[in-house]
């Protein structure tokens, strides 16, 4: 993509209503447009990041046997009445009526619909287990919509639901999903800690994937030696205590929850009649699990962790950067165009700054957009033997000959 044709607009000033790093960054860098509290439109740069996050999640979900579907956002009142959540979860619903007076809602989550789908098509142990997932918009009447894309009223989420013949089989798959989640967040460039937490209205307990950071909303107590970690809402330890599992000490930190997994058991399958016949022909209730990742929340968390506000600079992890390469021409468009065409022929994604503006303006915007690899074509670089290749993840700079650019780029790790 040539930058002269890209639909975006960067800002020098911090938005007056920005209440978080990611809210400020996404608006200033031209990744998103805010319509109102908790509601953001993603522009081309932001949408590219989101689609890459989506693809990583899809690859890992498919690897563990998940089958992708797409469920409805618009749902009838009757479906939610089966589990009692039409009234118990009333605070988060966006409810409406159609022209005939029928009560509907914009789905804040999809346990009921998935259970409805499975109960209508699965009645034998031979068809279980089943794991269905979707990547879909959610709508929640969030009373505290804040912190940019971290807490929104409309957001993108991946939710996976599994159905099993027994609790043992649920726990087997629960561990499989847990391992897949660690792979996903590693590919997103996020270091996560598995934290035991309350199950809320879903289950007796759950596990959260928390990114430790001072800007997080959750308070986490964890051991400095082992994997023990609990959310404050259930913790019976405090900062400085001896770990209940080893001889380590408990530390306290803040965290952003980017994913969670719930052992739902029969919470939804029993009231909704999701049953199957076992080997002996006896009717039993399906055992369920639920596993969520907020895509827009994960995207916002990366911005919180990677954006340097003091330098007004961002470095996106390689796998989710809007473009892997930022090609910057300093009055050498003829040579840069040839490199741009060559990279595109080799399916190497590149953003080419071909604009007739100052070098200072180009570098300032490049710092903000945050591509992990920068390729600079200038009189100075050509005199030195080619192009200046900047690996912004590993902070390495070198001159490479024009003929070696593609090979050098492919040799750089994804970061």
Protein Blocks (a to p, Z undefined) as FASTA:
>chain_A
ZZklpgcdddfbdcfklcbfklmmmmmnopaccfbghiacddfklmmmmmmmmmmmmmmm
mmnopacddddfbdcfklmmmnopmmmmmmmpccdddfkopacdddfbfklmmmmmmmmm
pcbfklpccddddddddddddfkggehjmlcfbdcddddddddfbfklmmmmmmmmmmmm
mmmmmmnopacddddddekjmbmbdcddddddfkbmbdcdddfkbmcdcdfklpcbdehi
acfkbmcdcdddddddfbdcddekjmmmmmnopacddfkopacddddddddddfklmmmm
mmmmmpcfklopacddfklgfbfbdcddehilkmmmmmmmmmmmnopacdddfbdcdfkl
mmmmmmmnopabdcdddfklmmnopaadddfklopacdddfklmmmmmmmpcfZZ
